[in-house]
Amino acid sequence: MLALLQRVNYAKVVVDGKTTGSIEKGILAFIGLEKGDDEAKCRKMFDKILKYRMFYDENEKINLNVEQVQGNVLLVSQFTLAANTKQGNRPSFDPAMAPNEAKELYAKFVAYAHQKLPTVQEGIFAADMKVSLENDGPVTFMLQM
């Protein structure tokens, strides 16, 4: 399981001209599911996203998590994160979880996220999403489980 986290001043997802998720200060998290991922990894990953320290404290040190700064999280499914890019000029998606399996697991991931942070926002799985954001820093981290 992969999560590409971006610290943002704002971010939103639009599908078919309608905003499906929008946040102000917080984390835009692109989520990639790989073969072998399960609910336990999903729970562990979201817990890590919430606790990951990516915001400045009063001493200008990156030492605070999204909850400590009263931020929010916007989740966006992105199977391309699971691509194998080690060889050639075309990605291989062999490591990615099959779409039907990924859709079910991603729904469980989102449900858990809503339990932990009721205000969490999201895109739509497998939709043609238009994501806009203002990266703050820029600060971007790749998490792997």
JOQUI-V397171 format. One record per residue. RES is the residue in one letter. D_FIRST is the distance of its C-alpha to the first C-alpha in Angstrom with 1 decimal. Layout:
BEGIN
res: (RES,RES)
d_first: (D_FIRST,D_FIRST)
END
This chain:
BEGIN
res: (M,L,A,L,L,Q,R,V,N,Y,A,K,V,V,V,D,G,K,T,T,G,S,I,E,K,G,I,L,A,F,I,G,L,E,K,G,D,D,E,A,K,C,R,K,M,F,D,K,I,L,K,Y,R,M,F,Y,D,E,N,E,K,I,N,L,N,V,E,Q,V,Q,G,N,V,L,L,V,S,Q,F,T,L,A,A,N,T,K,Q,G,N,R,P,S,F,D,P,A,M,A,P,N,E,A,K,E,L,Y,A,K,F,V,A,Y,A,H,Q,K,L,P,T,V,Q,E,G,I,F,A,A,D,M,K,V,S,L,E,N,D,G,P,V,T,F,M,L,Q,M)
d_first: (0.0,3.8,6.9,10.3,13.0,16.6,19.5,21.8,25.4,24.6,22.3,22.7,21.5,24.3,24.4,27.7,29.5,28.3,26.2,23.4,22.0,23.5,23.4,25.6,24.5,20.9,17.4,16.1,12.3,10.8,7.6,5.9,4.9,5.5,8.5,8.6,6.1,8.8,10.6,10.8,7.1,7.7,10.9,10.1,7.8,10.8,13.3,12.1,12.4,15.8,17.0,15.9,19.3,19.8,23.2,26.6,28.9,32.7,32.9,30.7,28.0,24.3,24.3,23.6,20.6,20.5,22.3,25.0,25.8,25.9,23.3,21.0,17.5,17.0,13.8,13.5,11.3,11.1,10.2,11.9,9.2,8.0,11.7,13.5,16.2,17.9,20.9,23.3,23.3,21.3,17.5,16.3,13.7,13.8,10.2,9.3,9.6,13.2,14.3,16.1,13.5,10.9,13.7,14.4,11.1,10.8,14.4,13.7,11.2,14.0,16.6,15.3,15.1,18.7,19.8,18.8,20.0,22.3,22.8,19.2,19.5,17.5,17.9,18.2,15.7,16.7,19.8,21.4,20.6,22.6,20.9,23.4,23.0,24.8,22.7,24.4,25.0,23.0,20.3,16.8,13.9,10.5,8.2,5.8,5.2)
END
